Amino acid sequence: MWTCNVLNCGGGKCVHQLTDERCPYCNNRMVRVATTGFMFCSNHEAICDYELDINRGETHG
């Protein structure tokens, strides 16, 4: 089972969800923040910092 490892994430109920969607740069799975829809690559940020803000239609990476 995947966990985000963020201390006290969501007040004890994790808001991060590992998705089956793949990062277009490194092919790792994407993580979705359930409360905002914001998505980011599950790879370490020093290797891949791809992000997708669905609400704004912006990608970064």
Secondary structure as UniProt FT lines:
FT   TURN            7..8
FT   HELIX           9..12
FT   STRAND          16..22
FT   TURN            24..26
FT   STRAND          29..33
FT   TURN            34..36
FT   STRAND          39..41
FT   TURN            45..47
FT   STRAND          51..53
FT   TURN            54..57
FT   STRAND          58..60
//
